[in-house]
């Protein structure tokens, strides 16, 4: 998993476009994008690698780094 930020929606869109082109040129078939054209959070699923591209405010809100951190607390689900 790769988590990255762009400075604006336009920047996130440009990063997504370039990454998608590079994956295609590298022969990675079937890469799929989600979150276009809004570009607050774009997810590119390239099979073994998933790339999350965020605007800074959206990245801060979802805080995926904390979610996937080994220090993340175990939550108990009430039954």
PyMOL Python script that loads the backbone (N, CA, C, O; Angstrom):
from pymol import cmd

cmd.read_pdbstr("""\
ATOM      1  N   UNK A   1       0.845  -1.160   0.000  1.00  0.00           N
ATOM      2  CA  UNK A   1       0.000   0.000   0.000  1.00  0.00           C
ATOM      3  C   UNK A   1       0.895   1.229   0.000  1.00  0.00           C
ATOM      4  O   UNK A   1       1.861   1.321   0.758  1.00  0.00           O
ATOM      5  N   UNK A   2       0.547   2.171  -0.873  1.00  0.00           N
ATOM      6  CA  UNK A   2       1.255   3.445  -0.946  1.00  0.00           C
ATOM      7  C   UNK A   2       0.244   4.536  -0.657  1.00  0.00           C
ATOM      8  O   UNK A   2      -0.847   4.546  -1.228  1.00  0.00           O
ATOM      9  N   UNK A   3       0.603   5.462   0.234  1.00  0.00           N
ATOM     10  CA  UNK A   3      -0.253   6.592   0.576  1.00  0.00           C
ATOM     11  C   UNK A   3       0.528   7.859   0.255  1.00  0.00           C
ATOM     12  O   UNK A   3       1.646   8.052   0.734  1.00  0.00           O
ATOM     13  N   UNK A   4      -0.078   8.726  -0.565  1.00  0.00           N
ATOM     14  CA  UNK A   4       0.602   9.946  -0.979  1.00  0.00           C
ATOM     15  C   UNK A   4      -0.399  11.096  -1.037  1.00  0.00           C
ATOM     16  O   UNK A   4      -1.611  10.878  -1.063  1.00  0.00           O
ATOM     17  N   UNK A   5       0.119  12.313  -1.056  1.00  0.00           N
ATOM     18  CA  UNK A   5      -0.725  13.505  -1.118  1.00  0.00           C
ATOM     19  C   UNK A   5      -0.357  14.366  -2.312  1.00  0.00           C
ATOM     20  O   UNK A   5       0.794  14.418  -2.746  1.00  0.00           O
ATOM     21  N   UNK A   6      -1.373  15.039  -2.825  1.00  0.00           N
ATOM     22  CA  UNK A   6      -1.188  16.097  -3.802  1.00  0.00           C
ATOM     23  C   UNK A   6      -1.641  17.397  -3.162  1.00  0.00           C
ATOM     24  O   UNK A   6      -2.397  17.377  -2.191  1.00  0.00           O
ATOM     25  N   UNK A   7      -1.195  18.516  -3.688  1.00  0.00           N
ATOM     26  CA  UNK A   7      -1.504  19.810  -3.072  1.00  0.00           C
ATOM     27  C   UNK A   7      -2.928  20.280  -3.340  1.00  0.00           C
ATOM     28  O   UNK A   7      -3.458  21.101  -2.591  1.00  0.00           O
ATOM     29  N   UNK A   8      -3.551  19.771  -4.393  1.00  0.00           N
ATOM     30  CA  UNK A   8      -4.890  20.210  -4.780  1.00  0.00           C
ATOM     31  C   UNK A   8      -5.556  19.094  -5.583  1.00  0.00           C
ATOM     32  O   UNK A   8      -4.931  18.074  -5.876  1.00  0.00           O
ATOM     33  N   UNK A   9      -6.825  19.292  -5.935  1.00  0.00           N
ATOM     34  CA  UNK A   9      -7.516  18.294  -6.754  1.00  0.00           C
ATOM     35  C   UNK A   9      -6.814  18.128  -8.100  1.00  0.00           C
ATOM     36  O   UNK A   9      -6.671  17.014  -8.605  1.00  0.00           O
ATOM     37  N   UNK A  10      -6.379  19.248  -8.672  1.00  0.00           N
ATOM     38  CA  UNK A  10      -5.686  19.181  -9.961  1.00  0.00           C
ATOM     39  C   UNK A  10      -4.377  18.409  -9.837  1.00  0.00           C
ATOM     40  O   UNK A  10      -4.025  17.638 -10.729  1.00  0.00           O
ATOM     41  N   UNK A  11      -3.657  18.611  -8.740  1.00  0.00           N
ATOM     42  CA  UNK A  11      -2.391  17.908  -8.532  1.00  0.00           C
ATOM     43  C   UNK A  11      -2.625  16.411  -8.338  1.00  0.00           C
ATOM     44  O   UNK A  11      -1.892  15.596  -8.898  1.00  0.00           O
ATOM     45  N   UNK A  12      -3.641  16.041  -7.551  1.00  0.00           N
ATOM     46  CA  UNK A  12      -3.979  14.631  -7.352  1.00  0.00           C
ATOM     47  C   UNK A  12      -4.346  14.001  -8.694  1.00  0.00           C
ATOM     48  O   UNK A  12      -3.939  12.877  -8.987  1.00  0.00           O
ATOM     49  N   UNK A  13      -5.113  14.723  -9.505  1.00  0.00           N
ATOM     50  CA  UNK A  13      -5.491  14.223 -10.825  1.00  0.00           C
ATOM     51  C   UNK A  13      -4.265  13.999 -11.707  1.00  0.00           C
ATOM     52  O   UNK A  13      -4.172  12.980 -12.391  1.00  0.00           O
ATOM     53  N   UNK A  14      -3.321  14.950 -11.697  1.00  0.00           N
ATOM     54  CA  UNK A  14      -2.114  14.825 -12.518  1.00  0.00           C
ATOM     55  C   UNK A  14      -1.250  13.651 -12.065  1.00  0.00           C
ATOM     56  O   UNK A  14      -0.713  12.921 -12.898  1.00  0.00           O
ATOM     57  N   UNK A  15      -1.113  13.465 -10.754  1.00  0.00           N
ATOM     58  CA  UNK A  15      -0.340  12.331 -10.230  1.00  0.00           C
ATOM     59  C   UNK A  15      -1.003  11.023 -10.657  1.00  0.00           C
ATOM     60  O   UNK A  15      -0.327  10.090 -11.092  1.00  0.00           O
ATOM     61  N   UNK A  16      -2.320  10.963 -10.532  1.00  0.00           N
ATOM     62  CA  UNK A  16      -3.072   9.765 -10.916  1.00  0.00           C
ATOM     63  C   UNK A  16      -2.894   9.451 -12.396  1.00  0.00           C
ATOM     64  O   UNK A  16      -2.639   8.304 -12.763  1.00  0.00           O
ATOM     65  N   UNK A  17      -3.024  10.457 -13.237  1.00  0.00           N
ATOM     66  CA  UNK A  17      -2.857  10.252 -14.678  1.00  0.00           C
ATOM     67  C   UNK A  17      -1.468   9.728 -15.012  1.00  0.00           C
ATOM     68  O   UNK A  17      -1.325   8.781 -15.785  1.00  0.00           O
ATOM     69  N   UNK A  18      -0.440  10.349 -14.424  1.00  0.00           N
ATOM     70  CA  UNK A  18       0.937   9.934 -14.708  1.00  0.00           C
ATOM     71  C   UNK A  18       1.192   8.510 -14.200  1.00  0.00           C
ATOM     72  O   UNK A  18       1.835   7.712 -14.881  1.00  0.00           O
ATOM     73  N   UNK A  19       0.694   8.204 -13.025  1.00  0.00           N
ATOM     74  CA  UNK A  19       0.890   6.860 -12.481  1.00  0.00           C
ATOM     75  C   UNK A  19       0.174   5.816 -13.343  1.00  0.00           C
ATOM     76  O   UNK A  19       0.726   4.749 -13.613  1.00  0.00           O
ATOM     77  N   UNK A  20      -1.035   6.119 -13.766  1.00  0.00           N
ATOM     78  CA  UNK A  20      -1.775   5.181 -14.617  1.00  0.00           C
ATOM     79  C   UNK A  20      -1.041   4.950 -15.940  1.00  0.00           C
ATOM     80  O   UNK A  20      -0.951   3.815 -16.409  1.00  0.00           O
ATOM     81  N   UNK A  21      -0.518   6.020 -16.541  1.00  0.00           N
ATOM     82  CA  UNK A  21       0.248   5.870 -17.785  1.00  0.00           C
ATOM     83  C   UNK A  21       1.504   5.047 -17.563  1.00  0.00           C
ATOM     84  O   UNK A  21       1.834   4.181 -18.373  1.00  0.00           O
ATOM     85  N   UNK A  22       2.206   5.314 -16.467  1.00  0.00           N
ATOM     86  CA  UNK A  22       3.438   4.580 -16.177  1.00  0.00           C
ATOM     87  C   UNK A  22       3.174   3.103 -15.947  1.00  0.00           C
ATOM     88  O   UNK A  22       3.946   2.257 -16.399  1.00  0.00           O
ATOM     89  N   UNK A  23       2.092   2.781 -15.249  1.00  0.00           N
ATOM     90  CA  UNK A  23       1.730   1.379 -15.030  1.00  0.00           C
ATOM     91  C   UNK A  23       1.437   0.687 -16.356  1.00  0.00           C
ATOM     92  O   UNK A  23       1.866  -0.444 -16.586  1.00  0.00           O
ATOM     93  N   UNK A  24       0.702   1.375 -17.225  1.00  0.00           N
ATOM     94  CA  UNK A  24       0.377   0.806 -18.526  1.00  0.00           C
ATOM     95  C   UNK A  24       1.641   0.577 -19.361  1.00  0.00           C
ATOM     96  O   UNK A  24       1.789  -0.470 -19.991  1.00  0.00           O
ATOM     97  N   UNK A  25       2.555   1.563 -19.363  1.00  0.00           N
ATOM     98  CA  UNK A  25       3.810   1.429 -20.104  1.00  0.00           C
ATOM     99  C   UNK A  25       4.675   0.304 -19.548  1.00  0.00           C
ATOM    100  O   UNK A  25       5.430  -0.324 -20.292  1.00  0.00           O
ATOM    101  N   UNK A  26       4.570   0.045 -18.241  1.00  0.00           N
ATOM    102  CA  UNK A  26       5.355  -1.015 -17.607  1.00  0.00           C
ATOM    103  C   UNK A  26       4.731  -2.394 -17.820  1.00  0.00           C
ATOM    104  O   UNK A  26       5.281  -3.402 -17.377  1.00  0.00           O
ATOM    105  N   UNK A  27       3.589  -2.436 -18.496  1.00  0.00           N
ATOM    106  CA  UNK A  27       2.960  -3.714 -18.788  1.00  0.00           C
ATOM    107  C   UNK A  27       2.029  -4.219 -17.705  1.00  0.00           C
ATOM    108  O   UNK A  27       1.599  -5.371 -17.744  1.00  0.00           O
ATOM    109  N   UNK A  28       1.712  -3.368 -16.733  1.00  0.00           N
ATOM    110  CA  UNK A  28       0.770  -3.754 -15.679  1.00  0.00           C
ATOM    111  C   UNK A  28      -0.632  -3.620 -16.255  1.00  0.00           C
ATOM    112  O   UNK A  28      -1.100  -2.515 -16.529  1.00  0.00           O
ATOM    113  N   UNK A  29      -1.294  -4.753 -16.434  1.00  0.00           N
ATOM    114  CA  UNK A  29      -2.627  -4.734 -17.035  1.00  0.00           C
ATOM    115  C   UNK A  29      -3.696  -4.814 -15.955  1.00  0.00           C
ATOM    116  O   UNK A  29      -3.508  -5.446 -14.916  1.00  0.00           O
ATOM    117  N   UNK A  30      -4.803  -4.170 -16.218  1.00  0.00           N
ATOM    118  CA  UNK A  30      -5.939  -4.260 -15.314  1.00  0.00           C
ATOM    119  C   UNK A  30      -5.896  -3.315 -14.137  1.00  0.00           C
ATOM    120  O   UNK A  30      -6.698  -3.466 -13.216  1.00  0.00           O
ATOM    121  N   UNK A  31      -4.981  -2.331 -14.124  1.00  0.00           N
ATOM    122  CA  UNK A  31      -4.983  -1.342 -13.043  1.00  0.00           C
ATOM    123  C   UNK A  31      -6.283  -0.552 -13.128  1.00  0.00           C
ATOM    124  O   UNK A  31      -6.690  -0.129 -14.210  1.00  0.00           O
ATOM    125  N   UNK A  32      -6.923  -0.357 -11.996  1.00  0.00           N
ATOM    126  CA  UNK A  32      -8.238   0.277 -11.946  1.00  0.00           C
ATOM    127  C   UNK A  32      -8.190   1.488 -11.023  1.00  0.00           C
ATOM    128  O   UNK A  32      -7.609   1.424  -9.940  1.00  0.00           O
ATOM    129  N   UNK A  33      -8.799   2.590 -11.452  1.00  0.00           N
ATOM    130  CA  UNK A  33      -8.840   3.819 -10.653  1.00  0.00           C
ATOM    131  C   UNK A  33     -10.246   4.080 -10.145  1.00  0.00           C
ATOM    132  O   UNK A  33     -11.231   3.795 -10.826  1.00  0.00           O
ATOM    133  N   UNK A  34     -10.326   4.626  -8.942  1.00  0.00           N
ATOM    134  CA  UNK A  34     -11.587   5.062  -8.334  1.00  0.00           C
ATOM    135  C   UNK A  34     -11.370   6.483  -7.823  1.00  0.00           C
ATOM    136  O   UNK A  34     -10.261   6.833  -7.419  1.00  0.00           O
ATOM    137  N   UNK A  35     -12.408   7.295  -7.837  1.00  0.00           N
ATOM    138  CA  UNK A  35     -12.332   8.628  -7.252  1.00  0.00           C
ATOM    139  C   UNK A  35     -12.155   9.742  -8.265  1.00  0.00           C
ATOM    140  O   UNK A  35     -12.041  10.909  -7.890  1.00  0.00           O
ATOM    141  N   UNK A  36     -12.131   9.399  -9.546  1.00  0.00           N
ATOM    142  CA  UNK A  36     -12.047  10.414 -10.588  1.00  0.00           C
ATOM    143  C   UNK A  36     -13.471  10.761 -10.997  1.00  0.00           C
ATOM    144  O   UNK A  36     -14.304   9.855 -10.956  1.00  0.00           O
ATOM    145  N   UNK A  37     -13.824  11.935 -11.374  1.00  0.00           N
ATOM    146  CA  UNK A  37     -13.009  13.124 -11.582  1.00  0.00           C
ATOM    147  C   UNK A  37     -12.909  14.040 -10.370  1.00  0.00           C
ATOM    148  O   UNK A  37     -12.262  15.084 -10.455  1.00  0.00           O
ATOM    149  N   UNK A  38     -13.533  13.684  -9.232  1.00  0.00           N
ATOM    150  CA  UNK A  38     -13.556  14.600  -8.093  1.00  0.00           C
ATOM    151  C   UNK A  38     -12.157  14.839  -7.514  1.00  0.00           C
ATOM    152  O   UNK A  38     -11.815  15.968  -7.161  1.00  0.00           O
ATOM    153  N   UNK A  39     -11.368  13.801  -7.420  1.00  0.00           N
ATOM    154  CA  UNK A  39      -9.940  13.872  -7.058  1.00  0.00           C
ATOM    155  C   UNK A  39      -9.645  14.362  -5.646  1.00  0.00           C
ATOM    156  O   UNK A  39      -8.601  14.971  -5.411  1.00  0.00           O
ATOM    157  N   UNK A  40     -10.554  14.104  -4.696  1.00  0.00           N
ATOM    158  CA  UNK A  40     -10.208  14.334  -3.289  1.00  0.00           C
ATOM    159  C   UNK A  40      -9.400  13.145  -2.781  1.00  0.00           C
ATOM    160  O   UNK A  40      -8.419  13.307  -2.055  1.00  0.00           O
ATOM    161  N   UNK A  41      -9.834  11.937  -3.180  1.00  0.00           N
ATOM    162  CA  UNK A  41      -9.162  10.692  -2.827  1.00  0.00           C
ATOM    163  C   UNK A  41      -9.246   9.791  -4.045  1.00  0.00           C
ATOM    164  O   UNK A  41     -10.332   9.361  -4.432  1.00  0.00           O
ATOM    165  N   UNK A  42      -8.117   9.509  -4.642  1.00  0.00           N
ATOM    166  CA  UNK A  42      -8.078   8.611  -5.798  1.00  0.00           C
ATOM    167  C   UNK A  42      -7.371   7.336  -5.372  1.00  0.00           C
ATOM    168  O   UNK A  42      -6.277   7.380  -4.808  1.00  0.00           O
ATOM    169  N   UNK A  43      -7.992   6.216  -5.640  1.00  0.00           N
ATOM    170  CA  UNK A  43      -7.410   4.922  -5.339  1.00  0.00           C
ATOM    171  C   UNK A  43      -7.060   4.250  -6.659  1.00  0.00           C
ATOM    172  O   UNK A  43      -7.895   4.170  -7.560  1.00  0.00           O
ATOM    173  N   UNK A  44      -5.835   3.770  -6.774  1.00  0.00           N
ATOM    174  CA  UNK A  44      -5.406   3.027  -7.956  1.00  0.00           C
ATOM    175  C   UNK A  44      -5.036   1.630  -7.497  1.00  0.00           C
ATOM    176  O   UNK A  44      -4.084   1.442  -6.740  1.00  0.00           O
ATOM    177  N   UNK A  45      -5.799   0.655  -7.964  1.00  0.00           N
ATOM    178  CA  UNK A  45      -5.566  -0.745  -7.620  1.00  0.00           C
ATOM    179  C   UNK A  45      -4.790  -1.378  -8.766  1.00  0.00           C
ATOM    180  O   UNK A  45      -5.326  -1.598  -9.852  1.00  0.00           O
ATOM    181  N   UNK A  46      -3.510  -1.667  -8.504  1.00  0.00           N
ATOM    182  CA  UNK A  46      -2.642  -2.256  -9.524  1.00  0.00           C
ATOM    183  C   UNK A  46      -2.336  -3.711  -9.196  1.00  0.00           C
ATOM    184  O   UNK A  46      -1.274  -4.218  -9.558  1.00  0.00           O
ATOM    185  N   UNK A  47      -3.243  -4.373  -8.525  1.00  0.00           N
ATOM    186  CA  UNK A  47      -3.028  -5.778  -8.184  1.00  0.00           C
ATOM    187  C   UNK A  47      -2.325  -5.926  -6.851  1.00  0.00           C
ATOM    188  O   UNK A  47      -2.952  -5.820  -5.797  1.00  0.00           O
ATOM    189  N   UNK A  48      -1.027  -6.170  -6.894  1.00  0.00           N
ATOM    190  CA  UNK A  48      -0.259  -6.351  -5.661  1.00  0.00           C
ATOM    191  C   UNK A  48      -0.038  -5.055  -4.903  1.00  0.00           C
ATOM    192  O   UNK A  48       0.296  -5.077  -3.719  1.00  0.00           O
ATOM    193  N   UNK A  49      -0.220  -3.926  -5.573  1.00  0.00           N
ATOM    194  CA  UNK A  49       0.004  -2.616  -4.954  1.00  0.00           C
ATOM    195  C   UNK A  49      -1.255  -1.776  -5.102  1.00  0.00           C
ATOM    196  O   UNK A  49      -1.847  -1.700  -6.178  1.00  0.00           O
ATOM    197  N   UNK A  50      -1.653  -1.149  -4.004  1.00  0.00           N
ATOM    198  CA  UNK A  50      -2.781  -0.229  -4.012  1.00  0.00           C
ATOM    199  C   UNK A  50      -2.239   1.139  -3.624  1.00  0.00           C
ATOM    200  O   UNK A  50      -1.551   1.283  -2.614  1.00  0.00           O
ATOM    201  N   UNK A  51      -2.559   2.149  -4.442  1.00  0.00           N
ATOM    202  CA  UNK A  51      -2.071   3.506  -4.210  1.00  0.00           C
ATOM    203  C   UNK A  51      -3.251   4.394  -3.843  1.00  0.00           C
ATOM    204  O   UNK A  51      -4.264   4.429  -4.542  1.00  0.00           O
ATOM    205  N   UNK A  52      -3.098   5.114  -2.726  1.00  0.00           N
ATOM    206  CA  UNK A  52      -4.091   6.084  -2.279  1.00  0.00           C
ATOM    207  C   UNK A  52      -3.492   7.462  -2.482  1.00  0.00           C
ATOM    208  O   UNK A  52      -2.428   7.758  -1.937  1.00  0.00           O
ATOM    209  N   UNK A  53      -4.153   8.308  -3.255  1.00  0.00           N
ATOM    210  CA  UNK A  53      -3.717   9.681  -3.478  1.00  0.00           C
ATOM    211  C   UNK A  53      -4.759  10.613  -2.871  1.00  0.00           C
ATOM    212  O   UNK A  53      -5.939  10.541  -3.214  1.00  0.00           O
ATOM    213  N   UNK A  54      -4.326  11.478  -1.979  1.00  0.00           N
ATOM    214  CA  UNK A  54      -5.235  12.347  -1.237  1.00  0.00           C
ATOM    215  C   UNK A  54      -4.887  13.818  -1.405  1.00  0.00           C
ATOM    216  O   UNK A  54      -3.743  14.176  -1.685  1.00  0.00           O
ATOM    217  N   UNK A  55      -5.905  14.669  -1.227  1.00  0.00           N
ATOM    218  CA  UNK A  55      -5.648  16.067  -0.903  1.00  0.00           C
ATOM    219  C   UNK A  55      -5.284  16.068   0.582  1.00  0.00           C
ATOM    220  O   UNK A  55      -5.760  15.201   1.314  1.00  0.00           O
ATOM    221  N   UNK A  56      -4.457  17.008   1.056  1.00  0.00           N
ATOM    222  CA  UNK A  56      -3.996  16.974   2.451  1.00  0.00           C
ATOM    223  C   UNK A  56      -5.118  16.919   3.483  1.00  0.00           C
ATOM    224  O   UNK A  56      -5.015  16.183   4.464  1.00  0.00           O
ATOM    225  N   UNK A  57      -6.193  17.691   3.277  1.00  0.00           N
ATOM    226  CA  UNK A  57      -7.285  17.713   4.256  1.00  0.00           C
ATOM    227  C   UNK A  57      -7.980  16.361   4.332  1.00  0.00           C
ATOM    228  O   UNK A  57      -8.364  15.916   5.413  1.00  0.00           O
ATOM    229  N   UNK A  58      -8.139  15.720   3.205  1.00  0.00           N
ATOM    230  CA  UNK A  58      -8.814  14.425   3.156  1.00  0.00           C
ATOM    231  C   UNK A  58      -7.921  13.348   3.765  1.00  0.00           C
ATOM    232  O   UNK A  58      -8.403  12.464   4.473  1.00  0.00           O
ATOM    233  N   UNK A  59      -6.620  13.423   3.489  1.00  0.00           N
ATOM    234  CA  UNK A  59      -5.682  12.461   4.080  1.00  0.00           C
ATOM    235  C   UNK A  59      -5.686  12.581   5.593  1.00  0.00           C
ATOM    236  O   UNK A  59      -5.666  11.573   6.300  1.00  0.00           O
ATOM    237  N   UNK A  60      -5.710  13.799   6.088  1.00  0.00           N
ATOM    238  CA  UNK A  60      -5.739  14.019   7.535  1.00  0.00           C
ATOM    239  C   UNK A  60      -7.039  13.481   8.144  1.00  0.00           C
ATOM    240  O   UNK A  60      -7.017  12.891   9.224  1.00  0.00           O
ATOM    241  N   UNK A  61      -8.158  13.680   7.463  1.00  0.00           N
ATOM    242  CA  UNK A  61      -9.450  13.227   7.970  1.00  0.00           C
ATOM    243  C   UNK A  61      -9.510  11.706   8.091  1.00  0.00           C
ATOM    244  O   UNK A  61      -9.918  11.184   9.129  1.00  0.00           O
ATOM    245  N   UNK A  62      -9.107  10.990   7.038  1.00  0.00           N
ATOM    246  CA  UNK A  62      -9.206   9.525   7.051  1.00  0.00           C
ATOM    247  C   UNK A  62      -8.059   8.858   7.799  1.00  0.00           C
ATOM    248  O   UNK A  62      -8.238   7.772   8.350  1.00  0.00           O
ATOM    249  N   UNK A  63      -6.897   9.476   7.832  1.00  0.00           N
ATOM    250  CA  UNK A  63      -5.760   9.022   8.630  1.00  0.00           C
ATOM    251  C   UNK A  63      -5.493   7.518   8.477  1.00  0.00           C
ATOM    252  O   UNK A  63      -5.440   6.785   9.464  1.00  0.00           O
ATOM    253  N   UNK A  64      -5.327   7.076   7.235  1.00  0.00           N
ATOM    254  CA  UNK A  64      -5.087   5.654   6.978  1.00  0.00           C
ATOM    255  C   UNK A  64      -3.815   5.144   7.638  1.00  0.00           C
ATOM    256  O   UNK A  64      -3.721   3.969   7.995  1.00  0.00           O
ATOM    257  N   UNK A  65      -2.842   6.024   7.799  1.00  0.00           N
ATOM    258  CA  UNK A  65      -1.600   5.603   8.446  1.00  0.00           C
ATOM    259  C   UNK A  65      -1.874   5.074   9.851  1.00  0.00           C
ATOM    260  O   UNK A  65      -1.295   4.067  10.258  1.00  0.00           O
ATOM    261  N   UNK A  66      -2.744   5.740  10.586  1.00  0.00           N
ATOM    262  CA  UNK A  66      -3.083   5.285  11.936  1.00  0.00           C
ATOM    263  C   UNK A  66      -3.874   3.982  11.886  1.00  0.00           C
ATOM    264  O   UNK A  66      -3.665   3.088  12.706  1.00  0.00           O
ATOM    265  N   UNK A  67      -4.779   3.881  10.923  1.00  0.00           N
ATOM    266  CA  UNK A  67      -5.606   2.668  10.791  1.00  0.00           C
ATOM    267  C   UNK A  67      -4.744   1.428  10.569  1.00  0.00           C
ATOM    268  O   UNK A  67      -5.033   0.363  11.116  1.00  0.00           O
ATOM    269  N   UNK A  68      -3.676   1.563   9.762  1.00  0.00           N
ATOM    270  CA  UNK A  68      -2.834   0.429   9.419  1.00  0.00           C
ATOM    271  C   UNK A  68      -1.582   0.341  10.284  1.00  0.00           C
ATOM    272  O   UNK A  68      -0.719  -0.501  10.033  1.00  0.00           O
ATOM    273  N   UNK A  69      -1.470   1.181  11.279  1.00  0.00           N
ATOM    274  CA  UNK A  69      -0.303   1.204  12.154  1.00  0.00           C
ATOM    275  C   UNK A  69      -0.312   0.003  13.100  1.00  0.00           C
ATOM    276  O   UNK A  69      -1.377  -0.409  13.560  1.00  0.00           O
ATOM    277  N   UNK A  70       0.871  -0.568  13.397  1.00  0.00           N
ATOM    278  CA  UNK A  70       0.905  -1.671  14.364  1.00  0.00           C
ATOM    279  C   UNK A  70       0.504  -1.209  15.765  1.00  0.00           C
ATOM    280  O   UNK A  70       0.143  -2.030  16.608  1.00  0.00           O
ATOM    281  N   UNK A  71       0.567   0.094  16.015  1.00  0.00           N
ATOM    282  CA  UNK A  71       0.185   0.619  17.333  1.00  0.00           C
ATOM    283  C   UNK A  71      -1.311   0.915  17.430  1.00  0.00           C
ATOM    284  O   UNK A  71      -1.774   1.380  18.472  1.00  0.00           O
ATOM    285  N   UNK A  72      -2.078   0.656  16.368  1.00  0.00           N
ATOM    286  CA  UNK A  72      -3.513   0.909  16.381  1.00  0.00           C
ATOM    287  C   UNK A  72      -4.165   0.058  17.468  1.00  0.00           C
ATOM    288  O   UNK A  72      -3.883  -1.136  17.574  1.00  0.00           O
ATOM    289  N   UNK A  73      -5.025   0.660  18.268  1.00  0.00           N
ATOM    290  CA  UNK A  73      -5.673  -0.107  19.342  1.00  0.00           C
ATOM    291  C   UNK A  73      -6.639  -1.143  18.786  1.00  0.00           C
ATOM    292  O   UNK A  73      -7.282  -0.916  17.762  1.00  0.00           O
ATOM    293  N   UNK A  74      -6.736  -2.277  19.465  1.00  0.00           N
ATOM    294  CA  UNK A  74      -7.720  -3.288  19.121  1.00  0.00           C
ATOM    295  C   UNK A  74      -9.072  -2.802  19.639  1.00  0.00           C
ATOM    296  O   UNK A  74      -9.220  -2.498  20.822  1.00  0.00           O
ATOM    297  N   UNK A  75     -10.044  -2.735  18.750  1.00  0.00           N
ATOM    298  CA  UNK A  75     -11.381  -2.287  19.179  1.00  0.00           C
ATOM    299  C   UNK A  75     -12.246  -3.511  19.443  1.00  0.00           C
ATOM    300  O   UNK A  75     -12.226  -4.477  18.681  1.00  0.00           O
ATOM    301  N   UNK A  76     -12.986  -3.458  20.506  1.00  0.00           N
ATOM    302  CA  UNK A  76     -13.919  -4.519  20.842  1.00  0.00           C
ATOM    303  C   UNK A  76     -15.267  -4.180  20.234  1.00  0.00           C
ATOM    304  O   UNK A  76     -15.711  -3.035  20.309  1.00  0.00           O
ATOM    305  N   UNK A  77     -15.910  -5.143  19.644  1.00  0.00           N
ATOM    306  CA  UNK A  77     -17.224  -4.959  19.062  1.00  0.00           C
ATOM    307  C   UNK A  77     -18.266  -5.477  20.046  1.00  0.00           C
ATOM    308  O   UNK A  77     -18.224  -6.630  20.477  1.00  0.00           O
ATOM    309  N   UNK A  78     -19.206  -4.592  20.391  1.00  0.00           N
ATOM    310  CA  UNK A  78     -20.259  -4.981  21.333  1.00  0.00           C
ATOM    311  C   UNK A  78     -21.195  -5.974  20.666  1.00  0.00           C
ATOM    312  O   UNK A  78     -21.569  -5.814  19.504  1.00  0.00           O
ATOM    313  N   UNK A  79     -21.570  -7.004  21.418  1.00  0.00           N
ATOM    314  CA  UNK A  79     -22.476  -8.023  20.882  1.00  0.00           C
ATOM    315  C   UNK A  79     -23.813  -7.917  21.565  1.00  0.00           C
ATOM    316  O   UNK A  79     -24.724  -8.686  21.260  1.00  0.00           O
TER     317      UNK A  79
END
""", "prot")
cmd.dss("prot")
cmd.show_as("cartoon", "prot")
cmd.util.cbc("prot")
cmd.orient("prot")
